[in-house]
């Protein structure tokens, strides 16, 4: 939905996927690489750089030492942004003409300052996207496309999600505590047994 439909990604383009240690990035980065993206991501510490190296991002920006906007060194064509927050607009002067910036969540905050000049001069498409607001028919079409185009890459191992921990469904509270503390790199999975 966000990479291909909203982001109109084409192989060979540069994707910015902030929050490289998130569960979403643990699947999104390998998926984008499998479809031919040059991927830039960002993390908060040098330790996290090492912990996500296996995802295959071409450039990991360590925010404890670098500035995302100035240090990425590769203009962005598509961004899949789950953070948003106050600094979102700081990247806009460094993107390619016609960049598609897809906002999928607001984990870093719901307010921001956007430099409108960059939005105008770069022709940036800034779009919000949410799966839950889509119709059943739209969700069905997306699922069918996922099965046809993405599932074969999962089966072949071209896309490998990172699983941080698998817990029984009875440990949902523990799983939430892991997510809230931010200790995980990758997905925390709740297993349902018959």
C-alpha positions, 0 to 999 in steps of 0.5 A: 500500500504505502511503498507501491500505491501511495509512494509510487516506488520504482526500482532504482529509486532511493527510499528513506525509511526512518526508525530503522530499528522498528518492527515495521522497518524490519520488514519494510527495508528488506522488502524495498531492497528485494524490489530494487531500492537504495535504502536510507534509514535512521536510528538513535544510537551507534549500537542500533546501527550494528543491530540492524546492519543485517536488514541491508540498508545502504545507508544507516544514519546514526542520529546521535552523531549525524543529522538525517538531512545533511548526512544521508548523502543521497537525495530521496525519491520516496519516504515511508515515515512512521515518525513525523514529529517536529523535524519532519520538514527538515528533510524536504530541502534534501529530497529529489524533485517530485519526492513522494513523502508518505506519512503512515504514523506519528510516533514522534509527535503530531505537530510539525513545521513544514518549510513550504518553499521546499514543498513548492520548489521540489514538487513534493507530494506529502500524503497521509496513508492509513489502511484501516480507513480503506474499504473491504474491497480495497483491502481485498485487492491489496491482499491479493496483490500482496499474495501475488507480488510480495509473498513469493519473495518471502517464500524464497527468502529474498525478504526476511522479517526480523523477529525479536521475540515470540511470546504466547498470547497469554503474555500480551502484557509482557509484549506490550512492555517490550514495545513500550520500552523500545528494547526490541529491534524487529517484530514482537510476535504473539503466538496463538495456539489451537 
